[in-house]
Amino acid sequence: MQQSLSDFVDAMDKAGFLVRIKDEVRVDQVPKLMEANPTKAVLIEKIKDTEFSVLANAYSNQEMFAWAMGCDKTRTGLEMVARSKGRMKWETVKTAPCKEVILKGDDVDLTKLPLFLHHDRDGHAYTNDNLFISKHPDTGVYDWGIYRSMFRSKNEKSVDMTCTSHRQRIHAMAAAAKGKDLEVAIVIGGPTIDKISALVGVTADTDDFEVLGAFYGAPAKMIKCETIDVMVPANAEIVLECELMAQEGLIFDEGPYGEFTGMYGGGIKHNYRLKVKAMTHRKGGIFQHCTIGGLHPWYTDNMLQLPAIEADLFNGLKQGGIDVREVRCPLGGLSNIAYAKIHPLGGGDAKQALGIMLTCSKQGLPKVAMVFDTDVDIWDDQAVLAAMAYRYMPDRDTVRLDGLNTMTVDPTSSTPGISSKIGMDCTVPIGPEWNPNEFVRSTVTDLGDPP
């Protein structure tokens, strides 16, 4: 069932995933405290000059994803695929903790939030654990997704929507085509299951909150905003009700920002401006912030992309007729490397699988894909390297695709958002010219106990 962030924090604490910092700290000290605890969630209970506590790093590794989903880490992507196929109509409620404080018009003041400069070259303070919610102007279908958003003034923000395939940008472009701006709600703070649900790949005619209900196993409870015609999850901590100025276009400086790549995400971009019409929140609420970049980019909240990509790839392979068993995006690959364990039924299956893996995710990732036989433990890095070393031959087993979509933050792309991609077939070759006995693993003799 739907869970409050406070209850989720308590559950993380009991499971051993949380570090509590009880002493009051200045907001500028938050980045260092996050960096010092890369594999645990951090709750800073008292921030000087603000009523909010700060939660960060709440989903920074695959063990935390799996715990939130209630499954083994090797099954997270598979579980996401299974739940994403369900649909449950959401329910409307009239009261929720996020309405305890309601600020409208001139009373809106984003500086009441514990904002801080996360990385030394960031363009400004960001809120980044943002779930942007809007309806398509033509269909009314809800979408929500995670987008970074930069502070501009007490009632203005900007948002990075440079990726042309993301649905919030599609909504904004559709609104502008009608001569209208776009009503958007920004939700800050929620349990990990909400974030995972927001990242699964579904068709554009799917209401994301019906999918959220399937992840809960019960209808999502939603509440209406005060100043815009948008519904938000009733378990939100903080809600910013905004008008995205779609008619102005992508003209406002935004960035740079320390991204999940561990680098600065393409420098200064031109993006949309948002006017914040209302700000509602729970009294003494939790301001949630994503750890991202820094010295441990493989242990940050933006690794939430990993199970989402795993789910996209597993689903794509399954639908493509590949006998897929497991998919893994290794932490150090920072979302741009993926492995699949498959059972090839014919000589072309491995290369067909690679083509699917490089093209099927709505995230535009990965850039590098590899496929392995079922006897390779793709969660064991040494087993992966051994298969690469003696089952892969570059001139025969490489798939290269050019001009494909990718994230705009890849500094190796000469054209932002466009990338070449490579697939590596690390399976045992199939065909009459190959002797499978050449690839049989040597094992240790065990004669058993003497008679």
VEXMIDREN-80070 format. One record per residue (C-alpha): x negated, y negated, z; residue in three letters; residue number from 1. Coordinates in steps of 0.1 Angstrom, whole numbers, always signed. Layout:
BEGIN
+-------+-------+-------+------+-----+
|  east | north |    up | rest |  nr |
+-------+-------+-------+------+-----+
|     X |     Y |     Z |  ALA | NUM |
...
+-------+-------+-------+------+-----+
END
This chain:
BEGIN
+-------+-------+-------+------+-----+
|  east | north |    up | rest |  nr |
+-------+-------+-------+------+-----+
|    +0 |    +0 |    +0 |  MET |   1 |
|   -10 |   -36 |    -4 |  GLN |   2 |
|   -36 |   -47 |   +22 |  GLN |   3 |
|   -45 |   -80 |   +37 |  SER |   4 |
|   -81 |   -91 |   +35 |  LEU |   5 |
|   -83 |   -92 |   +73 |  SER |   6 |
|   -72 |   -55 |   +76 |  ASP |   7 |
|   -97 |   -46 |   +48 |  PHE |   8 |
|  -125 |   -63 |   +67 |  VAL |   9 |
|  -117 |   -43 |   +98 |  ASP |  10 |
|  -116 |   -11 |   +78 |  ALA |  11 |
|  -150 |   -19 |   +63 |  MET |  12 |
|  -164 |   -25 |   +98 |  ASP |  13 |
|  -151 |    +9 |  +110 |  LYS |  14 |
|  -166 |   +26 |   +79 |  ALA |  15 |
|  -201 |   +10 |   +86 |  GLY |  16 |
|  -201 |   -12 |   +56 |  PHE |  17 |
|  -200 |   -46 |   +74 |  LEU |  18 |
|  -224 |   -69 |   +91 |  VAL |  19 |
|  -208 |   -95 |  +114 |  ARG |  20 |
|  -226 |  -128 |  +121 |  ILE |  21 |
|  -209 |  -144 |  +151 |  LYS |  22 |
|  -232 |  -175 |  +156 |  ASP |  23 |
|  -221 |  -207 |  +139 |  GLU |  24 |
|  -242 |  -215 |  +108 |  VAL |  25 |
|  -244 |  -243 |   +83 |  ARG |  26 |
|  -229 |  -236 |   +49 |  VAL |  27 |
|  -262 |  -241 |   +32 |  ASP |  28 |
|  -276 |  -211 |   +52 |  GLN |  29 |
|  -251 |  -187 |   +36 |  VAL |  30 |
|  -271 |  -177 |    +5 |  PRO |  31 |
|  -301 |  -166 |   +27 |  LYS |  32 |
|  -278 |  -145 |   +50 |  LEU |  33 |
|  -262 |  -128 |   +20 |  MET |  34 |
|  -296 |  -120 |    +4 |  GLU |  35 |
|  -308 |  -105 |   +37 |  ALA |  36 |
|  -281 |   -79 |   +36 |  ASN |  37 |
|  -279 |   -66 |    +0 |  PRO |  38 |
|  -262 |   -32 |    +7 |  THR |  39 |
|  -236 |   -44 |   +33 |  LYS |  40 |
|  -207 |   -68 |   +33 |  ALA |  41 |
|  -214 |   -99 |   +54 |  VAL |  42 |
|  -188 |  -117 |   +74 |  LEU |  43 |
|  -199 |  -151 |   +88 |  ILE |  44 |
|  -173 |  -159 |  +114 |  GLU |  45 |
|  -181 |  -196 |  +120 |  LYS |  46 |
|  -192 |  -221 |   +94 |  ILE |  47 |
|  -199 |  -256 |  +107 |  LYS |  48 |
|  -173 |  -283 |   +97 |  ASP |  49 |
|  -148 |  -259 |   +82 |  THR |  50 |
|  -120 |  -237 |   +95 |  GLU |  51 |
|  -128 |  -209 |   +71 |  PHE |  52 |
|  -150 |  -178 |   +77 |  SER |  53 |
|  -170 |  -165 |   +48 |  VAL |  54 |
|  -171 |  -129 |   +34 |  LEU |  55 |
|  -196 |  -119 |    +8 |  ALA |  56 |
|  -211 |   -88 |    -7 |  ASN |  57 |
|  -178 |   -68 |    -1 |  ALA |  58 |
|  -183 |   -46 |   -32 |  TYR |  59 |
|  -220 |   -46 |   -39 |  SER |  60 |
|  -227 |    -9 |   -46 |  ASN |  61 |
|  -212 |   +23 |   -59 |  GLN |  62 |
|  -206 |   +38 |   -24 |  GLU |  63 |
|  -185 |    +8 |   -15 |  MET |  64 |
|  -164 |   +11 |   -47 |  PHE |  65 |
|  -159 |   +48 |   -41 |  ALA |  66 |
|  -149 |   +42 |    -5 |  TRP |  67 |
|  -123 |   +15 |   -16 |  ALA |  68 |
|  -109 |   +40 |   -41 |  MET |  69 |
|  -109 |   +69 |   -17 |  GLY |  70 |
|  -131 |   +92 |   -40 |  CYS |  71 |
|  -166 |  +103 |   -46 |  ASP |  72 |
|  -188 |   +78 |   -65 |  LYS |  73 |
|  -192 |  +102 |   -94 |  THR |  74 |
|  -154 |  +101 |   -98 |  ARG |  75 |
|  -147 |   +63 |   -95 |  THR |  76 |
|  -144 |   +57 |  -132 |  GLY |  77 |
|  -122 |   +87 |  -137 |  LEU |  78 |
|  -100 |   +77 |  -108 |  GLU |  79 |
|   -97 |   +42 |  -123 |  MET |  80 |
|   -86 |   +57 |  -157 |  VAL |  81 |
|   -60 |   +78 |  -140 |  ALA |  82 |
|   -45 |   +50 |  -119 |  ARG |  83 |
|   -46 |   +25 |  -148 |  SER |  84 |
|   -21 |   +46 |  -167 |  LYS |  85 |
|    +6 |   +41 |  -141 |  GLY |  86 |
|   +31 |   +13 |  -139 |  ARG |  87 |
|   +51 |    +0 |  -110 |  MET |  88 |
|   +74 |   -30 |  -111 |  LYS |  89 |
|   +63 |   -56 |   -86 |  TRP |  90 |
|   +85 |   -71 |   -59 |  GLU |  91 |
|   +90 |  -108 |   -50 |  THR |  92 |
|   +87 |  -119 |   -13 |  VAL |  93 |
|   +96 |  -153 |    +1 |  LYS |  94 |
|   +70 |  -157 |   +28 |  THR |  95 |
|   +33 |  -148 |   +31 |  ALA |  96 |
|    +3 |  -159 |   +52 |  PRO |  97 |
|   -11 |  -178 |   +21 |  CYS |  98 |
|   +17 |  -204 |   +27 |  LYS |  99 |
|    +7 |  -212 |   +63 |  GLU | 100 |
|   -10 |  -244 |   +50 |  VAL | 101 |
|    +3 |  -262 |   +19 |  ILE | 102 |
|   -15 |  -292 |    +5 |  LEU | 103 |
|    -2 |  -310 |   -26 |  LYS | 104 |
|   -11 |  -339 |   -48 |  GLY | 105 |
|   -35 |  -364 |   -32 |  ASP | 106 |
|   -38 |  -341 |    -1 |  ASP | 107 |
|   -57 |  -315 |   -22 |  VAL | 108 |
|   -93 |  -315 |   -12 |  ASP | 109 |
|  -116 |  -287 |   -24 |  LEU | 110 |
|  -144 |  -300 |    -1 |  THR | 111 |
|  -124 |  -284 |   +28 |  LYS | 112 |
|  -137 |  -251 |   +15 |  LEU | 113 |
|  -171 |  -239 |   +26 |  PRO | 114 |
|  -188 |  -247 |    -8 |  LEU | 115 |
|  -225 |  -243 |   -13 |  PHE | 116 |
|  -252 |  -242 |   -39 |  LEU | 117 |
|  -259 |  -205 |   -43 |  HIS | 118 |
|  -289 |  -205 |   -67 |  HIS | 119 |
|  -315 |  -233 |   -69 |  ASP | 120 |
|  -306 |  -243 |  -105 |  ARG | 121 |
|  -269 |  -240 |  -104 |  ASP | 122 |
|  -250 |  -268 |  -120 |  GLY | 123 |
|  -229 |  -274 |   -88 |  HIS | 124 |
|  -212 |  -254 |   -61 |  ALA | 125 |
|  -191 |  -226 |   -74 |  TYR | 126 |
|  -162 |  -204 |   -62 |  THR | 127 |
|  -168 |  -171 |   -79 |  ASN | 128 |
|  -147 |  -145 |   -62 |  ASP | 129 |
|  -119 |  -160 |   -83 |  ASN | 130 |
|   -89 |  -141 |   -97 |  LEU | 131 |
|   -75 |  -163 |  -124 |  PHE | 132 |
|   -38 |  -156 |  -130 |  ILE | 133 |
|   -17 |  -169 |  -160 |  SER | 134 |
|   +11 |  -158 |  -183 |  LYS | 135 |
|    +8 |  -156 |  -221 |  HIS | 136 |
|   +27 |  -186 |  -234 |  PRO | 137 |
|   +46 |  -165 |  -260 |  ASP | 138 |
|   +53 |  -133 |  -241 |  THR | 139 |
|   +52 |  -142 |  -204 |  GLY | 140 |
|   +30 |  -112 |  -197 |  VAL | 141 |
|    +7 |  -117 |  -167 |  TYR | 142 |
|   -30 |  -113 |  -168 |  ASP | 143 |
|   -56 |  -117 |  -141 |  TRP | 144 |
|   -93 |  -115 |  -142 |  GLY | 145 |
|  -125 |  -126 |  -124 |  ILE | 146 |
|  -140 |  -159 |  -137 |  TYR | 147 |
|  -166 |  -182 |  -123 |  ARG | 148 |
|  -154 |  -218 |  -115 |  SER | 149 |
|  -175 |  -249 |  -109 |  MET | 150 |
|  -166 |  -278 |   -85 |  PHE | 151 |
|  -161 |  -311 |  -103 |  ARG | 152 |
|  -143 |  -333 |   -78 |  SER | 153 |
|  -119 |  -330 |   -48 |  LYS | 154 |
|   -91 |  -318 |   -71 |  ASN | 155 |
|  -109 |  -307 |  -103 |  GLU | 156 |
|  -128 |  -276 |  -114 |  LYS | 157 |
|  -142 |  -261 |  -146 |  SER | 158 |
|  -141 |  -225 |  -156 |  VAL | 159 |
|  -163 |  -204 |  -178 |  ASP | 160 |
|  -142 |  -190 |  -207 |  MET | 161 |
|  -168 |  -188 |  -234 |  THR | 162 |
|  -161 |  -151 |  -240 |  CYS | 163 |
|  -136 |  -151 |  -269 |  THR | 164 |
|  -121 |  -117 |  -261 |  SER | 165 |
|  -111 |  -125 |  -225 |  HIS | 166 |
|   -73 |  -128 |  -221 |  ARG | 167 |
|   -73 |  -160 |  -200 |  GLN | 168 |
|   -91 |  -177 |  -229 |  ARG | 169 |
|   -66 |  -162 |  -253 |  ILE | 170 |
|   -38 |  -176 |  -231 |  HIS | 171 |
|   -54 |  -210 |  -231 |  ALA | 172 |
|   -58 |  -211 |  -269 |  MET | 173 |
|   -22 |  -200 |  -274 |  ALA | 174 |
|   -10 |  -228 |  -251 |  ALA | 175 |
|   -31 |  -254 |  -270 |  ALA | 176 |
|   -17 |  -242 |  -303 |  ALA | 177 |
|   +18 |  -250 |  -289 |  LYS | 178 |
|    +6 |  -285 |  -278 |  GLY | 179 |
|    +6 |  -275 |  -241 |  LYS | 180 |
|   -17 |  -270 |  -212 |  ASP | 181 |
|   -18 |  -237 |  -192 |  LEU | 182 |
|    -6 |  -231 |  -157 |  GLU | 183 |
|   -32 |  -211 |  -138 |  VAL | 184 |
|   -34 |  -199 |  -102 |  ALA | 185 |
|   -68 |  -191 |   -87 |  ILE | 186 |
|   -67 |  -166 |   -59 |  VAL | 187 |
|   -97 |  -165 |   -36 |  ILE | 188 |
|  -100 |  -136 |   -12 |  GLY | 189 |
|   -86 |  -101 |   -14 |  GLY | 190 |
|   -95 |   -64 |    -9 |  PRO | 191 |
|  -117 |   -46 |   -34 |  THR | 192 |
|   -89 |   -26 |   -49 |  ILE | 193 |
|   -74 |   -58 |   -62 |  ASP | 194 |
|  -106 |   -67 |   -80 |  LYS | 195 |
|  -110 |   -32 |   -94 |  ILE | 196 |
|   -74 |   -33 |  -107 |  SER | 197 |
|   -80 |   -67 |  -124 |  ALA | 198 |
|  -110 |   -53 |  -144 |  LEU | 199 |
|   -95 |   -22 |  -159 |  VAL | 200 |
|   -89 |   -23 |  -197 |  GLY | 201 |
|   -52 |   -23 |  -206 |  VAL | 202 |
|   -33 |   -35 |  -237 |  THR | 203 |
|   -23 |   -72 |  -240 |  ALA | 204 |
|   +14 |   -63 |  -236 |  ASP | 205 |
|    +8 |   -48 |  -201 |  THR | 206 |
|   +17 |   -67 |  -170 |  ASP | 207 |
|   -15 |   -65 |  -148 |  ASP | 208 |
|    +6 |   -66 |  -116 |  PHE | 209 |
|   +24 |   -34 |  -127 |  GLU | 210 |
|   -10 |   -18 |  -129 |  VAL | 211 |
|   -19 |   -32 |   -95 |  LEU | 212 |
|   +11 |   -14 |   -81 |  GLY | 213 |
|    -2 |   +19 |   -96 |  ALA | 214 |
|   -35 |   +13 |   -79 |  PHE | 215 |
|   -17 |    +8 |   -45 |  TYR | 216 |
|    +7 |   +36 |   -51 |  GLY | 217 |
|   +35 |   +11 |   -42 |  ALA | 218 |
|   +49 |   -20 |   -58 |  PRO | 219 |
|   +27 |   -51 |   -55 |  ALA | 220 |
|   +43 |   -78 |   -34 |  LYS | 221 |
|   +42 |  -112 |   -52 |  MET | 222 |
|   +51 |  -147 |   -41 |  ILE | 223 |
|   +58 |  -178 |   -62 |  LYS | 224 |
|   +34 |  -208 |   -63 |  CYS | 225 |
|   +46 |  -242 |   -51 |  GLU | 226 |
|   +39 |  -264 |   -81 |  THR | 227 |
|   +36 |  -241 |  -111 |  ILE | 228 |
|   +57 |  -212 |  -125 |  ASP | 229 |
|   +32 |  -185 |  -116 |  VAL | 230 |
|   +34 |  -156 |   -92 |  MET | 231 |
|    +4 |  -145 |   -70 |  VAL | 232 |
|    -2 |  -115 |   -48 |  PRO | 233 |
|   +12 |  -121 |   -13 |  ALA | 234 |
|   -20 |  -108 |    +3 |  ASN | 235 |
|   -40 |  -138 |   -11 |  ALA | 236 |
|   -61 |  -158 |   +14 |  GLU | 237 |
|   -64 |  -190 |    -6 |  ILE | 238 |
|   -45 |  -201 |   -37 |  VAL | 239 |
|   -54 |  -230 |   -60 |  LEU | 240 |
|   -25 |  -240 |   -82 |  GLU | 241 |
|   -39 |  -255 |  -114 |  CYS | 242 |
|   -32 |  -270 |  -148 |  GLU | 243 |
|   -59 |  -258 |  -172 |  LEU | 244 |
|   -63 |  -287 |  -197 |  MET | 245 |
|   -61 |  -265 |  -228 |  ALA | 246 |
|   -54 |  -293 |  -252 |  GLN | 247 |
|   -86 |  -310 |  -243 |  GLU | 248 |
|  -106 |  -280 |  -254 |  GLY | 249 |
|  -139 |  -265 |  -244 |  LEU | 250 |
|  -157 |  -298 |  -240 |  ILE | 251 |
|  -168 |  -302 |  -204 |  PHE | 252 |
|  -203 |  -294 |  -191 |  ASP | 253 |
|  -203 |  -262 |  -170 |  GLU | 254 |
|  -234 |  -244 |  -156 |  GLY | 255 |
|  -260 |  -233 |  -154 |  PRO | 256 |
|  -253 |  -205 |  -130 |  TYR | 257 |
|  -273 |  -176 |  -116 |  GLY | 258 |
|  -255 |  -147 |  -133 |  GLU | 259 |
|  -253 |  -109 |  -128 |  PHE | 260 |
|  -282 |  -106 |  -152 |  THR | 261 |
|  -305 |  -120 |  -125 |  GLY | 262 |
|  -310 |  -151 |  -148 |  MET | 263 |
|  -292 |  -183 |  -154 |  TYR | 264 |
|  -265 |  -172 |  -178 |  GLY | 265 |
|  -271 |  -193 |  -209 |  GLY | 266 |
|  -278 |  -227 |  -194 |  GLY | 267 |
|  -252 |  -255 |  -197 |  ILE | 268 |
|  -220 |  -245 |  -215 |  LYS | 269 |
|  -189 |  -264 |  -227 |  HIS | 270 |
|  -158 |  -252 |  -210 |  ASN | 271 |
|  -123 |  -261 |  -198 |  TYR | 272 |
|  -113 |  -285 |  -171 |  ARG | 273 |
|   -87 |  -277 |  -144 |  LEU | 274 |
|   -66 |  -301 |  -123 |  LYS | 275 |
|   -58 |  -286 |   -89 |  VAL | 276 |
|   -22 |  -296 |   -81 |  LYS | 277 |
|   -18 |  -277 |   -48 |  ALA | 278 |
|   -40 |  -257 |   -24 |  MET | 279 |
|   -23 |  -231 |    -1 |  THR | 280 |
|   -40 |  -208 |   +24 |  HIS | 281 |
|   -38 |  -188 |   +56 |  ARG | 282 |
|   -48 |  -208 |   +88 |  LYS | 283 |
|   -84 |  -200 |   +96 |  GLY | 284 |
|   -85 |  -179 |   +64 |  GLY | 285 |
|  -114 |  -160 |   +49 |  ILE | 286 |
|  -133 |  -177 |   +20 |  PHE | 287 |
|  -146 |  -148 |    -1 |  GLN | 288 |
|  -177 |  -153 |   -23 |  HIS | 289 |
|  -194 |  -129 |   -47 |  CYS | 290 |
|  -231 |  -123 |   -42 |  THR | 291 |
|  -246 |  -125 |   -77 |  ILE | 292 |
|  -281 |  -128 |   -91 |  GLY | 293 |
|  -308 |  -134 |   -65 |  GLY | 294 |
|  -336 |  -110 |   -56 |  LEU | 295 |
|  -314 |   -79 |   -57 |  HIS | 296 |
|  -292 |   -83 |   -88 |  PRO | 297 |
|  -284 |   -46 |   -88 |  TRP | 298 |
|  -269 |   -49 |   -52 |  TYR | 299 |
|  -244 |   -77 |   -57 |  THR | 300 |
|  -206 |   -80 |   -60 |  ASP | 301 |
|  -208 |   -84 |   -98 |  ASN | 302 |
|  -217 |   -47 |  -100 |  MET | 303 |
|  -180 |   -43 |   -97 |  LEU | 304 |
|  -182 |   -43 |  -135 |  GLN | 305 |
|  -199 |    -9 |  -133 |  LEU | 306 |
|  -168 |   +12 |  -124 |  PRO | 307 |
|  -147 |    -9 |  -148 |  ALA | 308 |
|  -171 |    -2 |  -177 |  ILE | 309 |
|  -173 |   +35 |  -166 |  GLU | 310 |
|  -135 |   +37 |  -168 |  ALA | 311 |
|  -134 |   +20 |  -202 |  ASP | 312 |
|  -161 |   +44 |  -216 |  LEU | 313 |
|  -145 |   +76 |  -201 |  PHE | 314 |
|  -111 |   +66 |  -215 |  ASN | 315 |
|  -125 |   +57 |  -249 |  GLY | 316 |
|  -144 |   +90 |  -251 |  LEU | 317 |
|  -114 |  +110 |  -240 |  LYS | 318 |
|   -92 |   +93 |  -266 |  GLN | 319 |
|  -119 |   +98 |  -292 |  GLY | 320 |
|  -117 |  +136 |  -288 |  GLY | 321 |
|  -150 |  +139 |  -269 |  ILE | 322 |
|  -152 |  +165 |  -242 |  ASP | 323 |
|  -166 |  +141 |  -216 |  VAL | 324 |
|  -173 |  +151 |  -180 |  ARG | 325 |
|  -188 |  +121 |  -163 |  GLU | 326 |
|  -199 |   +85 |  -171 |  VAL | 327 |
|  -224 |   +65 |  -151 |  ARG | 328 |
|  -236 |   +29 |  -154 |  CYS | 329 |
|  -269 |   +28 |  -133 |  PRO | 330 |
|  -273 |    -1 |  -109 |  LEU | 331 |
|  -306 |   -13 |  -124 |  GLY | 332 |
|  -290 |   -15 |  -159 |  GLY | 333 |
|  -270 |   -45 |  -147 |  LEU | 334 |
|  -239 |   -34 |  -167 |  SER | 335 |
|  -259 |   -31 |  -200 |  ASN | 336 |
|  -269 |    +6 |  -198 |  ILE | 337 |
|  -246 |   +36 |  -196 |  ALA | 338 |
|  -249 |   +74 |  -195 |  TYR | 339 |
|  -223 |  +100 |  -204 |  ALA | 340 |
|  -223 |  +137 |  -197 |  LYS | 341 |
|  -205 |  +155 |  -225 |  ILE | 342 |
|  -200 |  +190 |  -239 |  HIS | 343 |
|  -207 |  +187 |  -276 |  PRO | 344 |
|  -185 |  +210 |  -297 |  LEU | 345 |
|  -202 |  +202 |  -330 |  GLY | 346 |
|  -234 |  +186 |  -343 |  GLY | 347 |
|  -218 |  +151 |  -347 |  GLY | 348 |
|  -202 |  +148 |  -313 |  ASP | 349 |
|  -231 |  +131 |  -296 |  ALA | 350 |
|  -235 |  +104 |  -322 |  LYS | 351 |
|  -197 |   +99 |  -323 |  GLN | 352 |
|  -198 |   +95 |  -286 |  ALA | 353 |
|  -225 |   +69 |  -288 |  LEU | 354 |
|  -205 |   +49 |  -313 |  GLY | 355 |
|  -175 |   +49 |  -290 |  ILE | 356 |
|  -195 |   +39 |  -259 |  MET | 357 |
|  -211 |    +9 |  -276 |  LEU | 358 |
|  -178 |    -5 |  -289 |  THR | 359 |
|  -148 |    +5 |  -267 |  CYS | 360 |
|  -151 |   -16 |  -235 |  SER | 361 |
|  -133 |   -49 |  -233 |  LYS | 362 |
|  -163 |   -62 |  -213 |  GLN | 363 |
|  -184 |   -61 |  -245 |  GLY | 364 |
|  -209 |   -38 |  -227 |  LEU | 365 |
|  -232 |   -18 |  -227 |  PRO | 366 |
|  -260 |   -27 |  -250 |  LYS | 367 |
|  -277 |    +7 |  -245 |  VAL | 368 |
|  -259 |   +40 |  -243 |  ALA | 369 |
|  -272 |   +76 |  -238 |  MET | 370 |
|  -255 |  +110 |  -239 |  VAL | 371 |
|  -266 |  +141 |  -221 |  PHE | 372 |
|  -256 |  +178 |  -219 |  ASP | 373 |
|  -235 |  +192 |  -191 |  THR | 374 |
|  -267 |  +207 |  -175 |  ASP | 375 |
|  -281 |  +172 |  -168 |  VAL | 376 |
|  -272 |  +155 |  -135 |  ASP | 377 |
|  -267 |  +119 |  -148 |  ILE | 378 |
|  -267 |  +106 |  -112 |  TRP | 379 |
|  -303 |  +119 |  -108 |  ASP | 380 |
|  -327 |   +94 |  -125 |  ASP | 381 |
|  -355 |  +120 |  -128 |  GLN | 382 |
|  -332 |  +144 |  -146 |  ALA | 383 |
|  -321 |  +116 |  -170 |  VAL | 384 |
|  -358 |  +107 |  -177 |  LEU | 385 |
|  -367 |  +144 |  -183 |  ALA | 386 |
|  -339 |  +148 |  -209 |  ALA | 387 |
|  -349 |  +116 |  -226 |  MET | 388 |
|  -385 |  +128 |  -228 |  ALA | 389 |
|  -378 |  +162 |  -244 |  TYR | 390 |
|  -344 |  +162 |  -260 |  ARG | 391 |
|  -345 |  +128 |  -277 |  TYR | 392 |
|  -364 |  +122 |  -310 |  MET | 393 |
|  -363 |   +85 |  -320 |  PRO | 394 |
|  -361 |   +90 |  -358 |  ASP | 395 |
|  -333 |  +116 |  -356 |  ARG | 396 |
|  -314 |  +108 |  -324 |  ASP | 397 |
|  -310 |   +70 |  -325 |  THR | 398 |
|  -278 |   +51 |  -334 |  VAL | 399 |
|  -281 |   +13 |  -340 |  ARG | 400 |
|  -252 |   -10 |  -345 |  LEU | 401 |
|  -256 |   -47 |  -353 |  ASP | 402 |
|  -233 |   -77 |  -349 |  GLY | 403 |
|  -212 |   -64 |  -320 |  LEU | 404 |
|  -196 |   -84 |  -292 |  ASN | 405 |
|  -214 |   -88 |  -259 |  THR | 406 |
|  -214 |  -111 |  -228 |  MET | 407 |
|  -226 |  -146 |  -236 |  THR | 408 |
|  -251 |  -145 |  -207 |  VAL | 409 |
|  -276 |  -121 |  -224 |  ASP | 410 |
|  -307 |  -143 |  -231 |  PRO | 411 |
|  -319 |  -118 |  -258 |  THR | 412 |
|  -290 |  -127 |  -280 |  SER | 413 |
|  -300 |  -153 |  -307 |  SER | 414 |
|  -262 |  -159 |  -312 |  THR | 415 |
|  -244 |  -161 |  -279 |  PRO | 416 |
|  -219 |  -133 |  -276 |  GLY | 417 |
|  -233 |  -112 |  -305 |  ILE | 418 |
|  -257 |   -83 |  -300 |  SER | 419 |
|  -273 |   -54 |  -317 |  SER | 420 |
|  -268 |   -22 |  -297 |  LYS | 421 |
|  -286 |   +12 |  -295 |  ILE | 422 |
|  -275 |   +47 |  -287 |  GLY | 423 |
|  -298 |   +76 |  -278 |  MET | 424 |
|  -287 |  +112 |  -282 |  ASP | 425 |
|  -304 |  +131 |  -254 |  CYS | 426 |
|  -285 |  +164 |  -260 |  THR | 427 |
|  -300 |  +197 |  -272 |  VAL | 428 |
|  -298 |  +196 |  -311 |  PRO | 429 |
|  -271 |  +217 |  -327 |  ILE | 430 |
|  -276 |  +234 |  -361 |  GLY | 431 |
|  -290 |  +264 |  -378 |  PRO | 432 |
|  -325 |  +249 |  -379 |  GLU | 433 |
|  -327 |  +247 |  -342 |  TRP | 434 |
|  -334 |  +275 |  -317 |  ASN | 435 |
|  -316 |  +268 |  -285 |  PRO | 436 |
|  -340 |  +290 |  -266 |  ASN | 437 |
|  -367 |  +263 |  -271 |  GLU | 438 |
|  -347 |  +241 |  -247 |  PHE | 439 |
|  -340 |  +267 |  -220 |  VAL | 440 |
|  -352 |  +254 |  -186 |  ARG | 441 |
|  -378 |  +275 |  -168 |  SER | 442 |
|  -365 |  +285 |  -134 |  THR | 443 |
|  -381 |  +300 |  -103 |  VAL | 444 |
|  -381 |  +337 |  -100 |  THR | 445 |
|  -360 |  +351 |   -71 |  ASP | 446 |
|  -360 |  +389 |   -69 |  LEU | 447 |
|  -339 |  +389 |   -37 |  GLY | 448 |
|  -345 |  +410 |    -6 |  ASP | 449 |
|  -362 |  +444 |   -11 |  PRO | 450 |
|  -339 |  +474 |    -9 |  PRO | 451 |
+-------+-------+-------+------+-----+
END
